[in-house]
Amino acid sequence: MPQVDTSTWFITITSMIMTLFILFQLKISNYSYPASPESTELKTQKHSTPWEMKWTKIYLPLSLPLR
């Protein structure tokens, strides 16, 4: 059974890892990130849904009339 020549494996694996690293760096560098994530404020929008008032009137126990 012939022996596998492993003399070129190190340079092949090293160059592959370096190439993948460079490719990922180039891909990541194309994205634009905001300067400060804390500075952006999230605006909460009040969605008026038809079942909102029904839910609070019918199923909220504290709003039920006293017996």
All heavy atoms as a GROMACS GRO file, in nm:
protein
  556
    1MET      N    1   0.085  -0.119   0.000
    1MET     CA    2   0.000   0.000   0.000
    1MET      C    3   0.090   0.125   0.000
    1MET      O    4   0.177   0.137   0.086
    1MET     CB    5  -0.088  -0.002   0.126
    1MET     CG    6  -0.202   0.092   0.120
    1MET     SD    7  -0.323   0.039   0.241
    1MET     CE    8  -0.398   0.189   0.276
    2PRO      N    9   0.066   0.218  -0.092
    2PRO     CA   10   0.158   0.333  -0.102
    2PRO      C   11   0.136   0.434   0.012
    2PRO      O   12   0.027   0.446   0.067
    2PRO     CB   13   0.122   0.395  -0.236
    2PRO     CG   14  -0.016   0.351  -0.264
    2PRO     CD   15  -0.033   0.218  -0.198
    3GLN      N   16   0.241   0.500   0.045
    3GLN     CA   17   0.235   0.603   0.150
    3GLN      C   18   0.182   0.734   0.091
    3GLN      O   19   0.210   0.766  -0.024
    3GLN     CB   20   0.375   0.626   0.207
    3GLN     CG   21   0.429   0.508   0.283
    3GLN     CD   22   0.354   0.487   0.412
    3GLN    OE1   23   0.314   0.583   0.477
    3GLN    NE2   24   0.332   0.362   0.447
    4VAL      N   25   0.107   0.807   0.173
    4VAL     CA   26   0.054   0.936   0.129
    4VAL      C   27   0.160   1.042   0.155
    4VAL      O   28   0.217   1.049   0.263
    4VAL     CB   29  -0.077   0.969   0.205
    4VAL    CG1   30  -0.128   1.105   0.165
    4VAL    CG2   31  -0.181   0.864   0.178
    5ASP      N   32   0.184   1.122   0.055
    5ASP     CA   33   0.284   1.229   0.069
    5ASP      C   34   0.221   1.346   0.144
    5ASP      O   35   0.134   1.416   0.091
    5ASP     CB   36   0.332   1.273  -0.069
    5ASP     CG   37   0.439   1.380  -0.060
    5ASP    OD1   38   0.504   1.390   0.047
    5ASP    OD2   39   0.455   1.454  -0.158
    6THR      N   40   0.262   1.366   0.267
    6THR     CA   41   0.203   1.472   0.350
    6THR      C   42   0.292   1.594   0.360
    6THR      O   43   0.270   1.680   0.444
    6THR     CB   44   0.177   1.418   0.493
    6THR    OG1   45   0.302   1.374   0.548
    6THR    CG2   46   0.076   1.306   0.490
    7SER      N   47   0.393   1.603   0.277
    7SER     CA   48   0.487   1.715   0.288
    7SER      C   49   0.421   1.848   0.250
    7SER      O   50   0.465   1.954   0.296
    7SER     CB   51   0.610   1.691   0.201
    7SER     OG   52   0.571   1.681   0.066
    8THR      N   53   0.319   1.847   0.168
    8THR     CA   54   0.257   1.973   0.125
    8THR      C   55   0.131   2.007   0.204
    8THR      O   56   0.067   2.108   0.178
    8THR     CB   57   0.219   1.965  -0.024
    8THR    OG1   58   0.130   1.856  -0.044
    8THR    CG2   59   0.342   1.946  -0.109
    9TRP      N   60   0.092   1.922   0.298
    9TRP     CA   61  -0.030   1.948   0.372
    9TRP      C   62  -0.024   2.075   0.455
    9TRP      O   63  -0.120   2.150   0.464
    9TRP     CB   64  -0.063   1.829   0.463
    9TRP     CG   65  -0.121   1.712   0.390
    9TRP    CD1   66  -0.119   1.690   0.255
    9TRP    CD2   67  -0.189   1.602   0.447
    9TRP    NE1   68  -0.181   1.573   0.225
    9TRP    CE2   69  -0.226   1.515   0.342
    9TRP    CE3   70  -0.222   1.566   0.576
    9TRP    CZ2   71  -0.294   1.398   0.362
    9TRP    CZ3   72  -0.291   1.448   0.598
    9TRP    CH2   73  -0.327   1.364   0.492
   10PHE      N   74   0.090   2.098   0.519
   10PHE     CA   75   0.101   2.214   0.606
   10PHE      C   76   0.080   2.344   0.529
   10PHE      O   77   0.001   2.430   0.569
   10PHE     CB   78   0.237   2.217   0.677
   10PHE     CG   79   0.256   2.338   0.763
   10PHE    CD1   80   0.189   2.349   0.884
   10PHE    CD2   81   0.337   2.442   0.722
   10PHE    CE1   82   0.204   2.461   0.963
   10PHE    CE2   83   0.353   2.554   0.801
   10PHE     CZ   84   0.287   2.564   0.922
   11ILE      N   85   0.148   2.359   0.418
   11ILE     CA   86   0.134   2.483   0.339
   11ILE      C   87  -0.005   2.493   0.277
   11ILE      O   88  -0.062   2.602   0.266
   11ILE     CB   89   0.247   2.494   0.231
   11ILE    CG1   90   0.250   2.633   0.170
   11ILE    CG2   91   0.229   2.389   0.124
   11ILE    CD1   92   0.297   2.739   0.265
   12THR      N   93  -0.064   2.381   0.242
   12THR     CA   94  -0.199   2.383   0.184
   12THR      C   95  -0.301   2.427   0.288
   12THR      O   96  -0.384   2.514   0.262
   12THR     CB   97  -0.235   2.243   0.131
   12THR    OG1   98  -0.135   2.201   0.039
   12THR    CG2   99  -0.370   2.245   0.063
   13ILE      N  100  -0.294   2.369   0.406
   13ILE     CA  101  -0.390   2.403   0.513
   13ILE      C  102  -0.368   2.547   0.559
   13ILE      O  103  -0.464   2.622   0.580
   13ILE     CB  104  -0.377   2.303   0.628
   13ILE    CG1  105  -0.424   2.166   0.581
   13ILE    CG2  106  -0.456   2.349   0.750
   13ILE    CD1  107  -0.399   2.054   0.678
   14THR      N  108  -0.242   2.588   0.571
   14THR     CA  109  -0.214   2.724   0.615
   14THR      C  110  -0.264   2.827   0.514
   14THR      O  111  -0.326   2.927   0.552
   14THR     CB  112  -0.062   2.742   0.636
   14THR    OG1  113  -0.015   2.639   0.722
   14THR    CG2  114  -0.032   2.875   0.697
   15SER      N  115  -0.239   2.803   0.388
   15SER     CA  116  -0.284   2.898   0.287
   15SER      C  117  -0.437   2.899   0.276
   15SER      O  118  -0.497   3.005   0.252
   15SER     CB  119  -0.222   2.866   0.151
   15SER     OG  120  -0.265   2.738   0.109
   16MET      N  121  -0.501   2.785   0.299
   16MET     CA  122  -0.647   2.781   0.296
   16MET      C  123  -0.705   2.863   0.411
   16MET      O  124  -0.800   2.941   0.392
   16MET     CB  125  -0.695   2.636   0.306
   16MET     CG  126  -0.845   2.622   0.306
   16MET     SD  127  -0.897   2.454   0.337
   16MET     CE  128  -0.838   2.430   0.504
   17ILE      N  129  -0.649   2.849   0.530
   17ILE     CA  130  -0.698   2.924   0.646
   17ILE      C  131  -0.676   3.074   0.625
   17ILE      O  132  -0.764   3.156   0.656
   17ILE     CB  133  -0.630   2.873   0.774
   17ILE    CG1  134  -0.682   2.733   0.806
   17ILE    CG2  135  -0.654   2.968   0.891
   17ILE    CD1  136  -0.610   2.665   0.920
   18MET      N  137  -0.560   3.110   0.573
   18MET     CA  138  -0.534   3.253   0.548
   18MET      C  139  -0.630   3.309   0.443
   18MET      O  140  -0.680   3.421   0.456
   18MET     CB  141  -0.389   3.272   0.503
   18MET     CG  142  -0.289   3.256   0.615
   18MET     SD  143  -0.118   3.264   0.561
   18MET     CE  144  -0.115   3.416   0.470
   19THR      N  145  -0.656   3.231   0.339
   19THR     CA  146  -0.748   3.277   0.235
   19THR      C  147  -0.889   3.294   0.289
   19THR      O  148  -0.955   3.395   0.261
   19THR     CB  149  -0.749   3.176   0.119
   19THR    OG1  150  -0.615   3.156   0.075
   19THR    CG2  151  -0.834   3.225   0.005
   20LEU      N  152  -0.934   3.198   0.369
   20LEU     CA  153  -1.067   3.212   0.429
   20LEU      C  154  -1.074   3.332   0.522
   20LEU      O  155  -1.174   3.405   0.523
   20LEU     CB  156  -1.102   3.084   0.506
   20LEU     CG  157  -1.144   2.965   0.420
   20LEU    CD1  158  -1.161   2.841   0.506
   20LEU    CD2  159  -1.272   2.996   0.346
   21PHE      N  160  -0.968   3.354   0.599
   21PHE     CA  161  -0.965   3.469   0.689
   21PHE      C  162  -0.975   3.599   0.610
   21PHE      O  163  -1.052   3.689   0.645
   21PHE     CB  164  -0.837   3.465   0.773
   21PHE     CG  165  -0.823   3.582   0.864
   21PHE    CD1  166  -0.898   3.590   0.980
   21PHE    CD2  167  -0.735   3.685   0.834
   21PHE    CE1  168  -0.886   3.699   1.065
   21PHE    CE2  169  -0.722   3.793   0.917
   21PHE     CZ  170  -0.798   3.800   1.033
   22ILE      N  171  -0.898   3.610   0.503
   22ILE     CA  172  -0.900   3.733   0.422
   22ILE      C  173  -1.036   3.752   0.356
   22ILE      O  174  -1.090   3.863   0.353
   22ILE     CB  175  -0.787   3.728   0.317
   22ILE    CG1  176  -0.652   3.738   0.388
   22ILE    CG2  177  -0.803   3.838   0.215
   22ILE    CD1  178  -0.534   3.711   0.300
   23LEU      N  179  -1.095   3.643   0.305
   23LEU     CA  180  -1.227   3.654   0.242
   23LEU      C  181  -1.332   3.701   0.342
   23LEU      O  182  -1.416   3.786   0.312
   23LEU     CB  183  -1.267   3.522   0.180
   23LEU     CG  184  -1.198   3.486   0.049
   23LEU    CD1  185  -1.237   3.346   0.005
   23LEU    CD2  186  -1.232   3.587  -0.057
   24PHE      N  187  -1.331   3.643   0.462
   24PHE     CA  188  -1.428   3.685   0.563
   24PHE      C  189  -1.405   3.829   0.606
   24PHE      O  190  -1.500   3.904   0.630
   24PHE     CB  191  -1.424   3.592   0.685
   24PHE     CG  192  -1.504   3.467   0.665
   24PHE    CD1  193  -1.442   3.343   0.661
   24PHE    CD2  194  -1.641   3.472   0.648
   24PHE    CE1  195  -1.515   3.227   0.642
   24PHE    CE2  196  -1.715   3.357   0.629
   24PHE     CZ  197  -1.651   3.235   0.626
   25GLN      N  198  -1.280   3.871   0.616
   25GLN     CA  199  -1.253   4.010   0.652
   25GLN      C  200  -1.306   4.104   0.544
   25GLN      O  201  -1.361   4.210   0.575
   25GLN     CB  202  -1.102   4.031   0.670
   25GLN     CG  203  -1.046   3.964   0.791
   25GLN     CD  204  -1.103   4.018   0.919
   25GLN    OE1  205  -1.121   4.139   0.933
   25GLN    NE2  206  -1.135   3.930   1.010
   26LEU      N  207  -1.289   4.068   0.419
   26LEU     CA  208  -1.340   4.152   0.311
   26LEU      C  209  -1.492   4.157   0.311
   26LEU      O  210  -1.552   4.261   0.285
   26LEU     CB  211  -1.288   4.101   0.176
   26LEU     CG  212  -1.140   4.124   0.149
   26LEU    CD1  213  -1.099   4.054   0.021
   26LEU    CD2  214  -1.110   4.271   0.143
   27LYS      N  215  -1.555   4.044   0.340
   27LYS     CA  216  -1.702   4.043   0.345
   27LYS      C  217  -1.753   4.128   0.460
   27LYS      O  218  -1.848   4.205   0.446
   27LYS     CB  219  -1.752   3.900   0.361
   27LYS     CG  220  -1.766   3.827   0.231
   27LYS     CD  221  -1.862   3.714   0.254
   27LYS     CE  222  -1.952   3.672   0.148
   27LYS     NZ  223  -2.008   3.754   0.052
   28ILE      N  224  -1.690   4.115   0.576
   28ILE     CA  225  -1.736   4.188   0.694
   28ILE      C  226  -1.711   4.338   0.677
   28ILE      O  227  -1.789   4.421   0.724
   28ILE     CB  228  -1.665   4.134   0.820
   28ILE    CG1  229  -1.718   3.994   0.850
   28ILE    CG2  230  -1.686   4.224   0.940
   28ILE    CD1  231  -1.648   3.922   0.961
   29SER      N  232  -1.602   4.375   0.610
   29SER     CA  233  -1.570   4.518   0.595
   29SER      C  234  -1.670   4.591   0.505
   29SER      O  235  -1.674   4.714   0.506
   29SER     CB  236  -1.428   4.534   0.541
   29SER     OG  237  -1.423   4.488   0.408
   30ASN      N  238  -1.750   4.519   0.429
   30ASN     CA  239  -1.848   4.584   0.341
   30ASN      C  240  -1.973   4.629   0.417
   30ASN      O  241  -2.048   4.711   0.367
   30ASN     CB  242  -1.889   4.489   0.228
   30ASN     CG  243  -1.779   4.473   0.127
   30ASN    OD1  244  -1.692   4.559   0.115
   30ASN    ND2  245  -1.780   4.362   0.056
   31TYR      N  246  -1.995   4.576   0.536
   31TYR     CA  247  -2.112   4.615   0.613
   31TYR      C  248  -2.087   4.748   0.683
   31TYR      O  249  -1.976   4.777   0.726
   31TYR     CB  250  -2.146   4.510   0.718
   31TYR     CG  251  -2.192   4.379   0.659
   31TYR    CD1  252  -2.116   4.265   0.671
   31TYR    CD2  253  -2.313   4.370   0.589
   31TYR    CE1  254  -2.158   4.144   0.617
   31TYR    CE2  255  -2.355   4.251   0.534
   31TYR     CZ  256  -2.278   4.139   0.548
   31TYR     OH  257  -2.320   4.021   0.494
   32SER      N  258  -2.194   4.828   0.694
   32SER     CA  259  -2.181   4.954   0.766
   32SER      C  260  -2.261   4.944   0.896
   32SER      O  261  -2.380   4.918   0.895
   32SER     CB  262  -2.232   5.070   0.682
   32SER     OG  263  -2.369   5.052   0.654
   33TYR      N  264  -2.190   4.962   1.005
   33TYR     CA  265  -2.253   4.954   1.136
   33TYR      C  266  -2.273   5.094   1.192
   33TYR      O  267  -2.193   5.184   1.164
   33TYR     CB  268  -2.164   4.873   1.232
   33TYR     CG  269  -2.148   4.729   1.190
   33TYR    CD1  270  -2.030   4.684   1.132
   33TYR    CD2  271  -2.252   4.639   1.207
   33TYR    CE1  272  -2.016   4.552   1.093
   33TYR    CE2  273  -2.238   4.507   1.168
   33TYR     CZ  274  -2.121   4.464   1.112
   33TYR     OH  275  -2.107   4.333   1.073
   34PRO      N  276  -2.376   5.115   1.273
   34PRO     CA  277  -2.393   5.248   1.335
   34PRO      C  278  -2.279   5.275   1.432
   34PRO      O  279  -2.221   5.182   1.490
   34PRO     CB  280  -2.527   5.238   1.407
   34PRO     CG  281  -2.554   5.093   1.421
   34PRO     CD  282  -2.484   5.024   1.307
   35ALA      N  283  -2.247   5.402   1.448
   35ALA     CA  284  -2.134   5.440   1.533
   35ALA      C  285  -2.157   5.399   1.678
   35ALA      O  286  -2.069   5.347   1.744
   35ALA     CB  287  -2.110   5.590   1.524
   36SER      N  288  -2.278   5.424   1.729
   36SER     CA  289  -2.308   5.390   1.867
   36SER      C  290  -2.447   5.326   1.873
   36SER      O  291  -2.546   5.393   1.848
   36SER     CB  292  -2.306   5.516   1.953
   36SER     OG  293  -2.347   5.483   2.083
   37PRO      N  294  -2.456   5.199   1.908
   37PRO     CA  295  -2.586   5.134   1.912
   37PRO      C  296  -2.680   5.192   2.018
   37PRO      O  297  -2.800   5.186   2.005
   37PRO     CB  298  -2.554   4.988   1.945
   37PRO     CG  299  -2.410   4.972   1.924
   37PRO     CD  300  -2.348   5.107   1.933
   38GLU      N  301  -2.624   5.252   2.123
   38GLU     CA  302  -2.708   5.308   2.228
   38GLU      C  303  -2.779   5.435   2.183
   38GLU      O  304  -2.881   5.472   2.239
   38GLU     CB  305  -2.626   5.340   2.354
   38GLU     CG  306  -2.551   5.224   2.412
   38GLU     CD  307  -2.412   5.210   2.354
   38GLU    OE1  308  -2.352   5.312   2.318
   38GLU    OE2  309  -2.365   5.096   2.345
   39SER      N  310  -2.724   5.504   2.083
   39SER     CA  311  -2.780   5.633   2.045
   39SER      C  312  -2.911   5.620   1.968
   39SER      O  313  -2.990   5.712   1.963
   39SER     CB  314  -2.679   5.711   1.961
   39SER     OG  315  -2.658   5.641   1.839
   40THR      N  316  -2.935   5.506   1.907
   40THR     CA  317  -3.059   5.492   1.833
   40THR      C  318  -3.172   5.457   1.929
   40THR      O  319  -3.163   5.360   2.004
   40THR     CB  320  -3.047   5.381   1.727
   40THR    OG1  321  -3.013   5.260   1.793
   40THR    CG2  322  -2.940   5.414   1.624
   41GLU      N  323  -3.276   5.537   1.926
   41GLU     CA  324  -3.390   5.514   2.014
   41GLU      C  325  -3.498   5.438   1.939
   41GLU      O  326  -3.530   5.470   1.825
   41GLU     CB  327  -3.446   5.647   2.065
   41GLU     CG  328  -3.349   5.721   2.156
   41GLU     CD  329  -3.411   5.848   2.209
   41GLU    OE1  330  -3.535   5.862   2.199
   41GLU    OE2  331  -3.337   5.933   2.260
   42LEU      N  332  -3.552   5.339   2.005
   42LEU     CA  333  -3.659   5.262   1.944
   42LEU      C  334  -3.791   5.335   1.968
   42LEU      O  335  -3.822   5.373   2.080
   42LEU     CB  336  -3.664   5.122   2.005
   42LEU     CG  337  -3.540   5.036   1.983
   42LEU    CD1  338  -3.554   4.905   2.059
   42LEU    CD2  339  -3.525   5.008   1.835
   43LYS      N  340  -3.865   5.354   1.863
   43LYS     CA  341  -3.994   5.420   1.876
   43LYS      C  342  -4.102   5.314   1.892
   43LYS      O  343  -4.122   5.231   1.803
   43LYS     CB  344  -4.022   5.505   1.752
   43LYS     CG  345  -3.922   5.617   1.735
   43LYS     CD  346  -3.946   5.692   1.607
   43LYS     CE  347  -3.841   5.800   1.591
   43LYS     NZ  348  -3.851   5.865   1.461
   44THR      N  349  -4.169   5.318   2.006
   44THR     CA  350  -4.276   5.222   2.027
   44THR      C  351  -4.403   5.278   1.966
   44THR      O  352  -4.442   5.391   1.994
   44THR     CB  353  -4.297   5.195   2.177
   44THR    OG1  354  -4.322   5.318   2.242
   44THR    CG2  355  -4.173   5.129   2.238
   45GLN      N  356  -4.465   5.199   1.884
   45GLN     CA  357  -4.587   5.243   1.819
   45GLN      C  358  -4.705   5.176   1.887
   45GLN      O  359  -4.702   5.057   1.917
   45GLN     CB  360  -4.584   5.207   1.672
   45GLN     CG  361  -4.477   5.278   1.594
   45GLN     CD  362  -4.472   5.233   1.450
   45GLN    OE1  363  -4.539   5.137   1.414
   45GLN    NE2  364  -4.395   5.301   1.368
   46LYS      N  365  -4.809   5.253   1.912
   46LYS     CA  366  -4.930   5.200   1.972
   46LYS      C  367  -5.020   5.150   1.861
   46LYS      O  368  -5.068   5.228   1.780
   46LYS     CB  369  -5.000   5.310   2.054
   46LYS     CG  370  -5.128   5.268   2.117
   46LYS     CD  371  -5.104   5.169   2.228
   46LYS     CE  372  -5.236   5.141   2.297
   46LYS     NZ  373  -5.236   5.015   2.364
   47HIS      N  374  -5.038   5.020   1.856
   47HIS     CA  375  -5.125   4.963   1.755
   47HIS      C  376  -5.265   4.948   1.813
   47HIS      O  377  -5.283   4.882   1.914
   47HIS     CB  378  -5.073   4.826   1.710
   47HIS     CG  379  -4.940   4.833   1.644
   47HIS    ND1  380  -4.924   4.885   1.518
   47HIS    CD2  381  -4.816   4.798   1.684
   47HIS    CE1  382  -4.796   4.880   1.484
   47HIS    NE2  383  -4.729   4.827   1.584
   48SER      N  384  -5.358   5.011   1.750
   48SER     CA  385  -5.495   5.002   1.796
   48SER      C  386  -5.562   4.882   1.729
   48SER      O  387  -5.580   4.881   1.607
   48SER     CB  388  -5.570   5.130   1.763
   48SER     OG  389  -5.702   5.119   1.808
   49THR      N  390  -5.595   4.785   1.809
   49THR     CA  391  -5.658   4.664   1.755
   49THR      C  392  -5.800   4.654   1.808
   49THR      O  393  -5.829   4.700   1.919
   49THR     CB  394  -5.579   4.539   1.794
   49THR    OG1  395  -5.563   4.538   1.935
   49THR    CG2  396  -5.442   4.539   1.728
   50PRO      N  397  -5.891   4.598   1.733
   50PRO     CA  398  -6.031   4.593   1.776
   50PRO      C  399  -6.052   4.511   1.902
   50PRO      O  400  -6.146   4.535   1.977
   50PRO     CB  401  -6.103   4.529   1.658
   50PRO     CG  402  -6.002   4.495   1.556
   50PRO     CD  403  -5.870   4.543   1.602
   51TRP      N  404  -5.965   4.414   1.928
   51TRP     CA  405  -5.989   4.328   2.045
   51TRP      C  406  -5.925   4.382   2.171
   51TRP      O  407  -5.944   4.328   2.278
   51TRP     CB  408  -5.938   4.187   2.018
   51TRP     CG  409  -5.793   4.182   1.985
   51TRP    CD1  410  -5.690   4.180   2.072
   51TRP    CD2  411  -5.736   4.180   1.855
   51TRP    NE1  412  -5.571   4.175   2.005
   51TRP    CE2  413  -5.595   4.175   1.871
   51TRP    CE3  414  -5.787   4.180   1.727
   51TRP    CZ2  415  -5.508   4.172   1.763
   51TRP    CZ3  416  -5.700   4.177   1.621
   51TRP    CH2  417  -5.563   4.173   1.639
   52GLU      N  418  -5.850   4.492   2.161
   52GLU     CA  419  -5.784   4.544   2.280
   52GLU      C  420  -5.884   4.586   2.387
   52GLU      O  421  -5.873   4.549   2.502
   52GLU     CB  422  -5.697   4.663   2.240
   52GLU     CG  423  -5.554   4.644   2.277
   52GLU     CD  424  -5.467   4.755   2.224
   52GLU    OE1  425  -5.514   4.870   2.220
   52GLU    OE2  426  -5.353   4.727   2.188
   53MET      N  427  -5.983   4.666   2.349
   53MET     CA  428  -6.080   4.714   2.447
   53MET      C  429  -6.167   4.599   2.497
   53MET      O  430  -6.200   4.592   2.615
   53MET     CB  431  -6.166   4.824   2.385
   53MET     CG  432  -6.089   4.951   2.353
   53MET     SD  433  -5.995   5.015   2.493
   53MET     CE  434  -6.128   5.064   2.600
   54LYS      N  435  -6.202   4.507   2.411
   54LYS     CA  436  -6.283   4.394   2.454
   54LYS      C  437  -6.208   4.311   2.556
   54LYS      O  438  -6.263   4.267   2.656
   54LYS     CB  439  -6.320   4.307   2.334
   54LYS     CG  440  -6.415   4.372   2.238
   54LYS     CD  441  -6.443   4.281   2.122
   54LYS     CE  442  -6.528   4.351   2.018
   54LYS     NZ  443  -6.545   4.274   1.897
   55TRP      N  444  -6.079   4.291   2.532
   55TRP     CA  445  -6.000   4.210   2.623
   55TRP      C  446  -5.994   4.276   2.760
   55TRP      O  447  -6.016   4.213   2.861
   55TRP     CB  448  -5.859   4.193   2.566
   55TRP     CG  449  -5.767   4.116   2.655
   55TRP    CD1  450  -5.680   4.166   2.746
   55TRP    CD2  451  -5.755   3.974   2.661
   55TRP    NE1  452  -5.614   4.065   2.808
   55TRP    CE2  453  -5.658   3.946   2.758
   55TRP    CE3  454  -5.816   3.868   2.594
   55TRP    CZ2  455  -5.622   3.816   2.790
   55TRP    CZ3  456  -5.778   3.739   2.626
   55TRP    CH2  457  -5.682   3.714   2.722
   56THR      N  458  -5.968   4.408   2.764
   56THR     CA  459  -5.957   4.474   2.893
   56THR      C  460  -6.093   4.483   2.961
   56THR      O  461  -6.101   4.476   3.082
   56THR     CB  462  -5.897   4.614   2.877
   56THR    OG1  463  -5.974   4.685   2.783
   56THR    CG2  464  -5.753   4.604   2.832
   57LYS      N  465  -6.200   4.498   2.885
   57LYS     CA  466  -6.331   4.510   2.948
   57LYS      C  467  -6.384   4.376   2.995
   57LYS      O  468  -6.443   4.366   3.100
   57LYS     CB  469  -6.430   4.572   2.849
   57LYS     CG  470  -6.411   4.720   2.831
   57LYS     CD  471  -6.517   4.774   2.737
   57LYS     CE  472  -6.496   4.923   2.715
   57LYS     NZ  473  -6.588   4.976   2.617
   58ILE      N  474  -6.364   4.272   2.914
   58ILE     CA  475  -6.428   4.145   2.946
   58ILE      C  476  -6.343   4.059   3.038
   58ILE      O  477  -6.393   4.003   3.135
   58ILE     CB  478  -6.460   4.067   2.817
   58ILE    CG1  479  -6.559   4.147   2.732
   58ILE    CG2  480  -6.514   3.929   2.848
   58ILE    CD1  481  -6.583   4.088   2.596
   59TYR      N  482  -6.214   4.050   3.012
   59TYR     CA  483  -6.134   3.950   3.079
   59TYR      C  484  -6.046   4.000   3.191
   59TYR      O  485  -5.986   3.921   3.260
   59TYR     CB  486  -6.048   3.876   2.976
   59TYR     CG  487  -6.131   3.803   2.876
   59TYR    CD1  488  -6.145   3.848   2.746
   59TYR    CD2  489  -6.197   3.685   2.912
   59TYR    CE1  490  -6.221   3.781   2.655
   59TYR    CE2  491  -6.274   3.617   2.821
   59TYR     CZ  492  -6.286   3.664   2.693
   59TYR     OH  493  -6.361   3.597   2.603
   60LEU      N  494  -6.032   4.130   3.208
   60LEU     CA  495  -5.948   4.181   3.316
   60LEU      C  496  -6.027   4.172   3.445
   60LEU      O  497  -6.129   4.240   3.460
   60LEU     CB  498  -5.905   4.324   3.286
   60LEU     CG  499  -5.801   4.383   3.378
   60LEU    CD1  500  -5.672   4.303   3.367
   60LEU    CD2  501  -5.777   4.527   3.343
   61PRO      N  502  -5.985   4.092   3.541
   61PRO     CA  503  -6.067   4.069   3.663
   61PRO      C  504  -6.088   4.194   3.747
   61PRO      O  505  -6.191   4.209   3.811
   61PRO     CB  506  -5.989   3.964   3.741
   61PRO     CG  507  -5.876   3.922   3.657
   61PRO     CD  508  -5.865   4.013   3.542
   62LEU      N  509  -5.990   4.284   3.749
   62LEU     CA  510  -6.005   4.403   3.834
   62LEU      C  511  -6.109   4.501   3.780
   62LEU      O  512  -6.161   4.583   3.855
   62LEU     CB  513  -5.870   4.474   3.848
   62LEU     CG  514  -5.763   4.390   3.920
   62LEU    CD1  515  -5.633   4.465   3.920
   62LEU    CD2  516  -5.808   4.359   4.062
   63SER      N  517  -6.141   4.491   3.654
   63SER     CA  518  -6.238   4.586   3.597
   63SER      C  519  -6.381   4.530   3.603
   63SER      O  520  -6.475   4.599   3.565
   63SER     CB  521  -6.202   4.619   3.453
   63SER     OG  522  -6.217   4.504   3.373
   64LEU      N  523  -6.397   4.408   3.652
   64LEU     CA  524  -6.532   4.352   3.663
   64LEU      C  525  -6.607   4.421   3.776
   64LEU      O  526  -6.548   4.462   3.877
   64LEU     CB  527  -6.523   4.200   3.691
   64LEU     CG  528  -6.467   4.115   3.578
   64LEU    CD1  529  -6.451   3.970   3.624
   64LEU    CD2  530  -6.558   4.120   3.456
   65PRO      N  531  -6.736   4.437   3.765
   65PRO     CA  532  -6.812   4.503   3.872
   65PRO      C  533  -6.815   4.414   3.998
   65PRO      O  534  -6.811   4.291   3.990
   65PRO     CB  535  -6.952   4.516   3.814
   65PRO     CG  536  -6.958   4.422   3.700
   65PRO     CD  537  -6.818   4.400   3.652
   66LEU      N  538  -6.819   4.482   4.111
   66LEU     CA  539  -6.824   4.407   4.237
   66LEU      C  540  -6.962   4.345   4.256
   66LEU      O  541  -7.063   4.405   4.223
   66LEU     CB  542  -6.792   4.501   4.354
   66LEU     CG  543  -6.650   4.559   4.351
   66LEU    CD1  544  -6.636   4.664   4.460
   66LEU    CD2  545  -6.547   4.448   4.370
   67ARG      N  546  -6.966   4.227   4.317
   67ARG     CA  547  -7.095   4.161   4.341
   67ARG      C  548  -7.137   4.176   4.484
   67ARG      O  549  -7.065   4.176   4.576
   67ARG     CB  550  -7.087   4.012   4.308
   67ARG     CG  551  -7.060   3.991   4.162
   67ARG     CD  552  -7.061   3.844   4.131
   67ARG     NE  553  -7.007   3.826   3.996
   67ARG     CZ  554  -6.985   3.711   3.942
   67ARG    NH1  555  -7.011   3.602   4.005
   67ARG    NH2  556  -6.936   3.703   3.823
   0.00000   0.00000   0.00000
